[in-house]
Amino acid sequence: MDLSRVADDLGKIRFQFKCFHKPVFSWKGSYFVCRVKAERSLSFDHGLEGSIAEDCYFAVNAYRCGHTFDWIEGQMWEESPFTVSDFIEQRKRWMQGIHLVVHSPNLPLRYKLFVAMSHYAWVTSILHKTLFVVLYLKPHYSNYWMSVLNAFVNAVIFYTFIFGSLKSFSVQKIGVKRYLLYVLGSILAAPMSLIVETIAVFLGFTTNKYMFYIVKKQM
């Protein structure tokens, strides 16, 4: 269910660092490298609003202070949550933490505008998922442009899962048959992932925004 993140990392995040050298759209704190001087001057200690999605707050604050970013080429593997409940709690914390960053009075809007747009696109994705179900059950409610936009959004979503699965598995390590089986299974699991993320978004708005849930990734 984590495969769309691979497309996000190698697409949006890589693009912004290569082209703009700034965290324009968002940022993922896994495996980042930071100069000691910059970390000491910026700090990770920014109260409650900077403690839930601390990497996002750090990035926007660094952008505000004029620091630049870049992408380091290479491969690093990260463990995904092992259970559905951990997956939900992780996504819920991300949503709540980024929400606090977007609404922080200490970070000017011009440095977090596209982060805010990305955040609210995620938050309101439940509307698109609802529309998808409605159009499937009641296709006569649709018009041409609604169908085109719905099809485009669905195509992008499934593309991220396909891309993520192709990048996450190696033919050399597991063989062609298992590789194709894993890719197919990942694509079939995409709807489940979308449902679980919708649950996480709902819980993010209805539960305490200042709880930091630690996902257990020990084998």
Backbone as JSON, one array per atom type, in Angstrom:
{
  "sequence": "MDLSRVADDLGKIRFQFKCFHKPVFSWKGSYFVCRVKAERSLSFDHGLEGSIAEDCYFAVNAYRCGHTFDWIEGQMWEESPFTVSDFIEQRKRWMQGIHLVVHSPNLPLRYKLFVAMSHYAWVTSILHKTLFVVLYLKPHYSNYWMSVLNAFVNAVIFYTFIFGSLKSFSVQKIGVKRYLLYVLGSILAAPMSLIVETIAVFLGFTTNKYMFYIVKKQM",
  "N": [[0.81, -1.21, 0.0], [2.15, 1.1, 0.17], [3.29, 1.91, -2.17], [2.75, 4.09, -3.86], [4.12, 6.16, -2.76], [6.72, 5.87, -3.62], [6.66, 6.7, -6.28], [5.99, 9.34, -5.75], [8.29, 10.22, -4.41], [10.35, 9.85, -6.38], [9.33, 11.35, -8.38], [7.72, 14.0, -7.89], [9.16, 15.08, -5.59], [11.86, 14.68, -6.24], [11.95, 16.16, -8.63], [11.44, 18.83, -7.75], [13.69, 19.37, -6.18], [15.8, 19.04, -7.96], [15.24, 20.94, -9.93], [14.36, 23.36, -8.69], [15.63, 23.49, -6.25], [14.46, 23.76, -3.8], [12.04, 23.07, -1.22], [9.36, 23.1, -2.55], [6.84, 21.86, -3.0], [6.49, 19.75, -1.14], [7.96, 17.68, 1.41], [9.94, 14.9, 2.33], [11.21, 13.45, 5.17], [12.82, 11.19, 5.44], [15.99, 9.75, 5.42], [17.41, 12.13, 4.87], [20.11, 14.43, 4.4], [21.87, 16.79, 6.24], [23.58, 19.85, 6.74], [25.54, 20.46, 9.62], [25.78, 23.03, 10.68], [23.57, 24.33, 9.57], [21.45, 22.83, 10.65], [21.77, 23.38, 13.39], [21.3, 26.12, 13.44], [18.7, 26.32, 12.51], [17.15, 24.43, 13.94], [15.14, 21.76, 15.36], [13.27, 22.16, 17.21], [10.34, 23.45, 17.67], [8.04, 23.8, 19.14], [4.65, 22.56, 19.65], [3.35, 22.68, 17.13], [5.37, 22.21, 15.35], [6.19, 19.65, 15.83], [4.88, 17.3, 15.11], [4.82, 16.76, 12.31], [7.67, 17.04, 11.89], [9.73, 17.08, 10.0], [8.6, 18.3, 7.75], [8.01, 20.86, 8.76], [10.59, 21.72, 9.37], [11.71, 21.81, 6.8], [10.17, 23.79, 5.43], [10.74, 25.97, 7.05], [13.5, 26.14, 6.66], [13.52, 26.78, 3.95], [12.33, 29.3, 4.12], [14.37, 30.65, 5.4], [16.31, 30.82, 3.5], [17.9, 28.64, 2.77], [19.19, 26.08, 0.6], [18.3, 23.12, -1.31], [18.99, 19.76, -2.48], [19.04, 16.83, -4.58], [20.21, 13.63, -3.84], [21.6, 11.17, -5.72], [20.91, 7.68, -5.72], [20.19, 4.53, -4.06], [18.03, 3.69, -1.44], [16.48, 1.73, 1.01], [13.37, 1.58, 2.66], [11.46, 0.55, 5.46], [8.07, -0.3, 5.3], [4.96, 0.27, 7.13], [3.89, -2.55, 9.08], [1.33, -3.41, 9.62], [-2.19, -2.82, 8.98], [-3.42, -1.08, 10.77], [-1.22, 0.34, 11.79], [-0.42, 1.58, 9.44], [-2.61, 3.29, 8.98], [-2.42, 4.92, 11.28], [0.06, 6.11, 10.84], [-0.35, 7.58, 8.44], [-2.37, 9.25, 9.33], [-1.02, 10.78, 11.25], [0.81, 12.1, 9.58], [-0.95, 13.66, 8.02], [-2.15, 15.27, 10.0], [0.1, 16.55, 11.08], [1.17, 17.98, 8.87], [-0.97, 19.62, 8.4], [-0.85, 21.26, 10.67], [1.54, 22.57, 10.12], [0.89, 23.94, 7.75], [-0.97, 25.74, 8.74], [0.48, 27.22, 10.52], [1.3, 30.22, 12.16], [3.82, 31.19, 12.16], [5.17, 30.68, 9.85], [5.46, 32.16, 6.81], [2.95, 32.53, 4.25], [3.79, 32.47, 1.55], [5.89, 30.7, 1.44], [4.83, 28.26, 1.92], [2.71, 27.81, 0.27], [2.27, 25.99, -1.93], [2.65, 23.64, -0.59], [0.45, 23.76, 1.07], [-1.58, 23.6, -0.88], [-1.11, 21.04, -1.89], [-1.58, 19.6, 0.43], [-4.33, 20.1, 0.95], [-5.41, 19.04, -1.34], [-4.98, 16.36, -0.87], [-6.49, 16.05, 1.48], [-9.09, 16.59, 0.55], [-9.43, 14.52, -1.17], [-11.19, 12.55, -0.6], [-13.58, 13.35, -1.66], [-13.28, 12.97, -4.39], [-13.05, 10.2, -4.43], [-15.55, 9.48, -3.54], [-17.07, 10.51, -5.63], [-16.19, 8.85, -7.69], [-17.34, 6.39, -6.96], [-20.05, 7.07, -7.05], [-20.39, 7.75, -9.78], [-19.86, 5.32, -10.9], [-21.95, 3.74, -9.98], [-24.15, 5.26, -10.74], [-24.03, 6.13, -13.64], [-25.39, 7.85, -15.36], [-25.51, 10.3, -14.15], [-23.31, 11.66, -14.85], [-21.3, 13.96, -16.9], [-19.6, 14.86, -19.97], [-17.09, 16.25, -19.41], [-16.78, 15.83, -16.7], [-16.47, 13.09, -16.64], [-14.09, 12.84, -18.09], [-12.21, 14.2, -16.43], [-12.43, 12.66, -14.11], [-11.55, 10.18, -15.06], [-8.92, 10.87, -15.72], [-7.75, 11.55, -13.21], [-8.0, 9.08, -11.88], [-6.38, 7.53, -13.54], [-3.84, 8.67, -13.1], [-3.49, 8.07, -10.38], [-3.44, 5.23, -10.39], [-1.25, 4.9, -12.04], [0.84, 5.78, -10.38], [0.95, 3.69, -8.54], [1.64, 1.54, -10.19], [4.13, 2.4, -11.19], [5.52, 2.63, -8.75], [5.54, -0.07, -7.91], [7.03, -1.27, -9.95], [9.51, -0.13, -9.49], [10.08, -0.98, -6.94], [10.56, -3.68, -6.77], [12.85, -6.25, -7.8], [13.8, -7.84, -10.76], [16.09, -9.36, -11.06], [16.56, -10.3, -8.49], [14.26, -11.71, -7.62], [13.2, -13.06, -9.77], [11.42, -13.45, -12.93], [8.72, -14.41, -12.94], [7.79, -14.19, -10.25], [8.21, -11.48, -9.97], [6.38, -10.31, -11.81], [4.06, -11.25, -10.62], [4.12, -9.98, -8.12], [3.95, -7.3, -8.95], [1.44, -7.26, -10.19], [-0.16, -7.98, -7.99], [0.28, -5.75, -6.38], [-0.95, -3.71, -7.82], [-3.6, -4.57, -7.76], [-4.05, -4.23, -5.11], [-4.28, -1.54, -4.81], [-6.91, -0.18, -4.65], [-7.64, -0.89, -2.01], [-5.68, 0.43, -0.56], [-6.37, 3.1, -1.08], [-8.83, 3.26, 0.22], [-8.07, 2.84, 2.88], [-6.4, 5.06, 3.27], [-8.3, 7.07, 3.09], [-9.77, 6.59, 5.42], [-7.78, 7.26, 7.25], [-7.49, 10.02, 6.77], [-10.01, 10.93, 7.56], [-9.96, 10.28, 10.31], [-7.87, 11.9, 11.01], [-8.97, 14.43, 11.11], [-10.77, 14.22, 13.12], [-9.66, 13.46, 15.51], [-7.24, 13.89, 18.2], [-4.8, 16.24, 17.36], [-2.24, 16.42, 18.27], [-0.93, 14.13, 18.96], [1.76, 11.92, 18.79], [2.27, 9.23, 17.01], [4.18, 6.34, 17.09], [5.39, 4.24, 14.71], [5.87, 0.8, 14.75], [8.59, -0.88, 13.53], [10.28, -2.98, 13.85], [11.55, -6.18, 13.12]],
  "CA": [[0.0, 0.0, 0.0], [3.06, 2.25, 0.24], [4.0, 2.04, -3.44], [2.57, 5.41, -4.48], [5.14, 7.06, -2.2], [7.92, 5.75, -4.45], [6.43, 7.62, -7.4], [6.04, 10.69, -5.2], [9.7, 10.54, -4.14], [11.13, 9.92, -7.61], [8.69, 12.3, -9.28], [7.53, 15.37, -7.39], [10.21, 15.55, -4.69], [13.1, 14.74, -7.02], [11.83, 17.26, -9.58], [11.57, 20.14, -7.1], [15.06, 19.58, -5.71], [16.67, 19.15, -9.13], [14.93, 22.14, -10.71], [14.2, 24.58, -7.89], [16.48, 23.4, -5.05], [13.64, 24.21, -2.68], [10.91, 22.17, -0.94], [8.2, 23.88, -2.99], [5.59, 21.11, -2.9], [6.44, 19.0, 0.11], [9.27, 17.1, 1.7], [9.94, 13.67, 3.12], [12.41, 13.53, 5.99], [13.6, 9.95, 5.5], [17.32, 9.7, 4.81], [17.94, 13.41, 4.42], [21.42, 14.82, 4.9], [21.8, 18.22, 6.55], [24.78, 20.43, 7.32], [25.42, 20.66, 11.06], [25.57, 24.46, 10.93], [22.18, 24.65, 9.22], [20.57, 22.2, 11.64], [21.88, 24.1, 14.65], [20.69, 27.45, 13.32], [17.26, 26.19, 12.28], [16.61, 23.65, 15.06], [13.91, 20.98, 15.19], [12.44, 22.46, 18.37], [9.44, 24.55, 17.32], [6.78, 23.65, 19.84], [3.72, 21.51, 19.22], [3.03, 22.75, 15.7], [6.5, 21.71, 14.58], [6.64, 18.38, 16.42], [4.16, 16.15, 14.58], [5.49, 16.55, 11.01], [8.86, 17.88, 12.13], [10.52, 17.21, 8.78], [7.93, 19.3, 6.91], [8.21, 22.19, 9.37], [12.01, 22.04, 9.21], [11.95, 22.14, 5.39], [9.57, 25.09, 5.11], [11.5, 26.97, 7.79], [14.78, 26.29, 5.97], [13.19, 27.51, 2.73], [12.11, 30.69, 4.54], [15.64, 31.25, 5.81], [17.19, 30.93, 2.34], [18.72, 27.44, 2.53], [18.88, 25.37, -0.63], [18.19, 21.67, -1.22], [19.33, 19.03, -3.69], [18.72, 15.4, -4.57], [21.38, 12.75, -3.91], [21.26, 9.96, -6.47], [21.26, 6.44, -5.04], [19.05, 3.7, -3.64], [17.93, 3.35, -0.04], [15.21, 1.03, 1.22], [12.7, 1.94, 3.9], [10.41, -0.37, 5.85], [6.7, 0.21, 5.4], [4.25, -0.28, 8.29], [3.6, -3.97, 8.93], [-0.1, -3.68, 9.81], [-3.11, -1.8, 8.46], [-3.63, -0.08, 11.82], [-0.04, 1.2, 11.8], [-0.49, 2.38, 8.21], [-3.6, 4.34, 9.23], [-1.88, 5.85, 12.28], [1.14, 6.86, 10.21], [-0.93, 8.55, 7.51], [-3.11, 10.21, 10.14], [-0.05, 11.7, 11.83], [1.32, 12.96, 8.5], [-1.98, 14.64, 7.66], [-2.3, 16.22, 11.1], [1.32, 17.33, 11.2], [1.25, 18.93, 7.75], [-2.05, 20.6, 8.65], [-0.33, 22.22, 11.65], [2.55, 23.37, 9.42], [0.18, 24.82, 6.81], [-1.69, 26.77, 9.49], [1.38, 27.86, 11.48], [1.46, 31.66, 11.93], [5.25, 31.52, 12.14], [5.69, 30.41, 8.52], [4.71, 32.97, 5.82], [2.19, 31.74, 3.26], [4.47, 32.32, 0.26], [6.82, 29.58, 1.52], [4.1, 27.01, 2.12], [1.5, 27.85, -0.55], [2.08, 24.75, -2.68], [2.48, 22.6, 0.43], [-0.96, 23.85, 1.47], [-2.4, 23.09, -1.98], [-0.92, 19.59, -1.9], [-2.23, 19.07, 1.63], [-5.78, 20.11, 0.81], [-5.75, 18.08, -2.4], [-5.02, 15.07, -0.17], [-7.62, 16.07, 2.42], [-10.36, 16.55, -0.18], [-9.46, 13.37, -2.09], [-12.36, 11.74, -0.28], [-14.65, 13.78, -2.56], [-13.08, 12.29, -5.67], [-13.35, 8.77, -4.25], [-17.01, 9.39, -3.48], [-17.55, 10.74, -6.99], [-15.9, 7.65, -8.46], [-18.36, 5.39, -6.62], [-21.35, 7.55, -7.54], [-20.43, 7.64, -11.24], [-19.88, 3.89, -11.25], [-23.29, 3.23, -9.7], [-25.13, 6.08, -11.46], [-23.29, 6.79, -14.74], [-26.2, 8.87, -16.04], [-25.29, 11.59, -13.49], [-22.05, 12.26, -15.33], [-21.24, 14.59, -18.21], [-18.34, 14.55, -20.66], [-15.91, 16.76, -18.74], [-16.67, 15.15, -15.41], [-15.93, 11.75, -16.92], [-12.68, 13.0, -18.49], [-11.42, 14.54, -15.23], [-12.45, 11.49, -13.23], [-10.68, 9.17, -15.66], [-7.54, 11.34, -15.63], [-7.3, 11.41, -11.82], [-7.85, 7.65, -11.61], [-5.22, 7.04, -14.29], [-2.63, 9.13, -12.4], [-3.39, 7.31, -9.14], [-3.0, 3.87, -10.68], [0.11, 4.99, -12.57], [1.8, 5.86, -9.26], [1.09, 2.35, -7.97], [2.38, 0.71, -11.15], [5.51, 2.89, -11.17], [6.11, 2.25, -7.47], [5.78, -1.51, -7.87], [8.12, -1.58, -10.88], [10.75, 0.33, -8.88], [10.29, -1.56, -5.61], [10.95, -5.08, -6.88], [13.95, -6.49, -8.74], [13.71, -9.09, -11.51], [17.31, -10.12, -10.79], [16.51, -10.9, -7.16], [13.12, -12.59, -7.36], [12.8, -13.76, -10.97], [10.38, -12.8, -13.74], [7.37, -14.82, -12.55], [7.44, -13.55, -8.97], [8.19, -10.04, -10.21], [5.09, -9.99, -12.42], [3.03, -11.54, -9.62], [4.17, -8.9, -7.13], [3.46, -6.07, -9.58], [-0.02, -7.42, -10.35], [-0.76, -7.92, -6.65], [0.35, -4.37, -5.9], [-1.97, -2.93, -8.53], [-4.91, -5.0, -7.25], [-4.18, -3.72, -3.74], [-4.43, -0.07, -4.83], [-8.18, 0.29, -4.08], [-7.6, -1.05, -0.56], [-4.85, 1.51, -0.05], [-7.14, 4.34, -1.16], [-9.84, 3.2, 1.27], [-7.38, 3.0, 4.16], [-5.97, 6.46, 3.37], [-9.5, 7.86, 3.36], [-10.03, 6.42, 6.85], [-6.75, 8.03, 7.96], [-7.83, 11.44, 6.64], [-11.18, 11.18, 8.42], [-9.51, 10.24, 11.7], [-7.0, 13.05, 11.22], [-9.77, 15.61, 11.42], [-11.7, 13.97, 14.24], [-8.93, 13.04, 16.7], [-6.24, 14.82, 18.72], [-3.75, 16.52, 16.37], [-0.93, 16.56, 18.91], [-0.44, 12.81, 19.36], [2.79, 11.42, 17.88], [2.23, 7.77, 17.01], [5.43, 5.74, 16.61], [5.15, 2.99, 14.01], [6.84, -0.23, 15.1], [9.11, -1.51, 12.31], [11.22, -4.04, 14.17], [11.16, -7.5, 12.66]],
  "C": [[0.85, 1.27, 0.0], [3.67, 2.61, -1.11], [3.86, 3.41, -4.09], [3.59, 6.41, -3.95], [6.42, 7.02, -3.02], [7.82, 6.69, -5.65], [6.5, 9.06, -6.94], [7.48, 11.13, -4.96], [10.48, 10.77, -5.43], [10.53, 10.88, -8.63], [8.71, 13.7, -8.72], [8.72, 15.88, -6.57], [11.55, 15.66, -5.42], [13.09, 15.93, -7.98], [12.07, 18.61, -8.91], [13.0, 20.4, -6.63], [16.04, 19.75, -6.87], [16.47, 20.49, -9.86], [14.92, 23.43, -9.9], [15.13, 24.65, -6.68], [15.77, 23.96, -3.82], [12.5, 23.21, -2.46], [9.58, 22.85, -1.27], [6.9, 23.15, -2.7], [5.43, 20.36, -1.58], [7.84, 18.46, 0.38], [9.09, 15.86, 2.56], [11.26, 13.6, 3.86], [13.26, 12.28, 6.05], [14.92, 10.09, 4.75], [17.82, 11.04, 4.29], [19.28, 13.69, 5.09], [21.42, 16.33, 5.09], [23.14, 18.69, 7.13], [24.54, 20.73, 8.81], [25.11, 22.13, 11.38], [24.13, 24.85, 10.66], [21.21, 24.07, 10.25], [20.59, 22.95, 12.97], [21.21, 25.48, 14.58], [19.18, 27.37, 13.17], [16.54, 25.51, 13.44], [15.37, 22.85, 14.65], [12.92, 21.28, 16.32], [11.58, 23.7, 18.09], [8.07, 24.37, 17.97], [5.9, 22.57, 19.25], [3.49, 21.51, 17.72], [4.16, 22.24, 14.82], [7.0, 20.36, 15.03], [5.97, 17.15, 15.83], [4.67, 15.77, 13.19], [6.75, 17.42, 11.03], [9.71, 18.07, 10.89], [9.92, 18.27, 7.85], [8.14, 20.71, 7.46], [9.65, 22.64, 9.18], [12.29, 22.5, 7.78], [11.4, 23.51, 5.03], [10.32, 26.22, 5.81], [12.86, 27.21, 7.14], [14.61, 27.06, 4.66], [13.03, 29.0, 3.04], [13.42, 31.4, 4.85], [16.68, 31.27, 4.69], [18.1, 29.75, 2.08], [18.27, 26.74, 1.25], [18.94, 23.86, -0.41], [18.67, 21.05, -2.52], [18.99, 17.57, -3.49], [20.0, 14.6, -4.71], [20.96, 11.47, -4.6], [21.73, 8.72, -5.71], [20.0, 5.68, -4.67], [19.15, 3.44, -2.15], [16.54, 2.76, 0.18], [14.66, 1.36, 2.61], [11.59, 0.94, 4.19], [9.06, 0.34, 5.88], [6.06, -0.33, 6.68], [3.84, -1.73, 8.03], [2.11, -4.3, 9.03], [-0.93, -2.53, 9.25], [-3.32, -0.7, 9.5], [-2.44, 0.86, 11.92], [-0.01, 2.12, 10.59], [-1.45, 3.56, 8.4], [-3.05, 5.38, 10.2], [-0.77, 6.71, 11.69], [0.6, 7.95, 9.29], [-1.7, 9.63, 8.27], [-2.15, 11.24, 10.73], [0.52, 12.63, 10.77], [0.31, 14.06, 8.18], [-2.12, 15.7, 8.75], [-1.09, 17.13, 11.23], [1.46, 18.38, 10.1], [0.18, 20.0, 7.89], [-1.56, 21.67, 9.63], [0.72, 23.13, 11.01], [1.87, 24.4, 8.51], [-0.48, 25.99, 7.55], [-0.82, 27.45, 10.55], [1.52, 29.35, 11.17], [2.92, 32.09, 11.82], [5.91, 31.28, 10.78], [4.87, 31.18, 7.49], [4.09, 32.1, 4.72], [2.98, 31.5, 1.99], [5.46, 31.15, 0.26], [6.12, 28.23, 1.66], [2.84, 26.93, 1.26], [1.24, 26.53, -1.25], [2.01, 23.54, -1.75], [1.02, 22.56, 0.88], [-1.87, 23.29, 0.38], [-2.31, 21.56, -2.05], [-1.65, 18.95, -0.73], [-3.74, 19.01, 1.44], [-6.26, 19.27, -0.37], [-5.87, 16.68, -1.8], [-6.26, 14.99, 0.72], [-8.96, 15.92, 1.69], [-10.44, 15.39, -1.18], [-10.64, 12.46, -1.81], [-13.54, 12.1, -1.19], [-14.53, 13.08, -3.91], [-13.43, 10.82, -5.56], [-14.86, 8.55, -4.18], [-17.61, 9.56, -4.87], [-17.34, 9.51, -7.86], [-16.96, 6.58, -8.22], [-19.71, 5.79, -7.19], [-21.46, 7.38, -9.05], [-20.46, 6.18, -11.7], [-21.29, 3.32, -11.07], [-24.37, 3.95, -10.5], [-24.45, 6.83, -12.61], [-24.08, 7.88, -15.46], [-26.09, 10.24, -15.37], [-24.09, 12.35, -14.07], [-22.26, 13.03, -16.63], [-19.85, 14.35, -18.78], [-17.12, 14.99, -19.86], [-15.7, 16.13, -17.37], [-16.06, 13.76, -15.59], [-14.45, 11.83, -17.29], [-11.8, 13.28, -17.27], [-11.33, 13.36, -14.27], [-11.51, 10.41, -13.75], [-9.21, 9.57, -15.55], [-6.98, 11.15, -14.22], [-7.07, 9.94, -11.48], [-6.63, 7.07, -12.31], [-3.91, 7.43, -13.6], [-2.42, 8.31, -11.13], [-2.86, 5.9, -9.41], [-1.61, 3.85, -11.31], [1.13, 5.03, -11.44], [2.0, 4.49, -8.62], [1.89, 1.44, -8.89], [3.86, 1.1, -11.14], [6.21, 2.46, -9.88], [6.42, 0.77, -7.38], [6.92, -1.91, -8.78], [9.48, -1.21, -10.28], [11.09, -0.39, -7.57], [10.77, -3.01, -5.66], [12.01, -5.25, -7.97], [13.8, -7.85, -9.42], [14.91, -9.97, -11.21], [17.25, -10.86, -9.46], [15.41, -11.95, -7.01], [12.64, -13.35, -8.59], [11.6, -13.11, -11.66], [8.98, -13.14, -13.25], [6.94, -14.14, -11.25], [7.36, -12.03, -9.13], [6.84, -9.61, -10.77], [3.94, -10.21, -11.44], [2.96, -10.43, -8.57], [3.6, -7.59, -7.7], [1.95, -6.12, -9.73], [-0.72, -7.32, -9.01], [-0.78, -6.51, -6.09], [-0.73, -3.5, -6.54], [-3.37, -3.28, -8.02], [-5.15, -4.49, -5.84], [-4.41, -2.22, -3.67], [-5.76, 0.41, -4.27], [-8.23, 0.19, -2.56], [-6.79, 0.07, 0.07], [-5.61, 2.83, -0.03], [-8.21, 4.39, -0.07], [-9.2, 3.47, 2.64], [-6.91, 4.44, 4.35], [-7.16, 7.38, 3.65], [-9.88, 7.78, 4.84], [-9.05, 7.26, 7.66], [-7.06, 9.52, 7.93], [-9.0, 11.79, 7.55], [-10.76, 11.23, 9.9], [-8.61, 11.44, 12.02], [-7.75, 14.3, 11.6], [-10.66, 15.43, 12.65], [-11.0, 13.53, 15.51], [-7.88, 14.09, 17.07], [-5.09, 15.0, 17.73], [-2.35, 16.57, 16.97], [-0.41, 15.24, 19.48], [0.56, 12.31, 18.32], [2.83, 9.9, 18.0], [3.51, 7.22, 16.39], [5.11, 4.38, 15.99], [6.26, 2.0, 14.34], [7.28, -0.95, 13.83], [10.16, -2.56, 12.59], [10.68, -5.38, 13.71], [11.0, -8.44, 13.86]]
}
